[in-house]
Amino acid sequence: MDNNPPFVMVVIPLSTIKKFIIIDLLAGTAIFHMLKMPLHSFLAASAGSMVGTILIKQSLKLLRKR
């Protein structure tokens, strides 16, 4: 029997990490605050920031395909 379990190494490119930080954290937070101020609703602002980041990601995918 083999006593050494297989070693799996996952490599995440730095560009993927940067893209995550910019789109999900910064843009999501900005969208949240822009929606929270006029709507005064945490739920609406949360949903809007989730939808906003998804739309940003989808539009970037479409731009890359062109």
N, C-alpha and C positions, 0 to 999 in steps of 0.2 A: 504494500500500500504506500501511496505517496503521502508523506507527512507535511509536505510544503504546499500550502494552498496557493492557487494562482494569484499573482500580483497584478492588480489592475490600476493603471495610471490614467487619470483623466486630465487632459490638457485643454484649458479654456483660453482662447486667444484674448489678448489685451483689448483688441478692438471690440469684441463682444461685451466685455465688462464695461468699457466706456459707453457703448451704445445703451446698455441696460441702465447705467447711472443717469445718463442724460435724458433718455426717453421716460423711463419708468419713475425715477425718483424726482428729477428736477421738473420735467414737463408735467407729470402727474400732480405734483405739489402746487405748481403754478395754476393749473386748470382748476384744482380743488379750491384754491383761495379765490380765484376769479369768479367761480360759481357760488361760493359760500356767502360772499359779501352781498350780492343783490338778492339771492334767494333766501337767505337766513335759514337754510335747511342743511343739516349734516348729511342726511340720506341722499338728497338730490345732488349735493356737491360730490359725495363719494361715488355715486353712480356715474355722474358726468365725467369725473376724472378717469374712471375705469374705461368708459367708452371713448374718451378722448385719446388715451394712450393706445388703445386698440386701433383707432382710426389713423393715428400717426404711424404706427407700425405697418398697417396695410397700405397706406399711401407710399411709404418708403419702399415696400416690396414692389408696388406697381411702377415706381420710378426706376428701379433697378432693372426691371424687365425690358424697358424701352431701349 
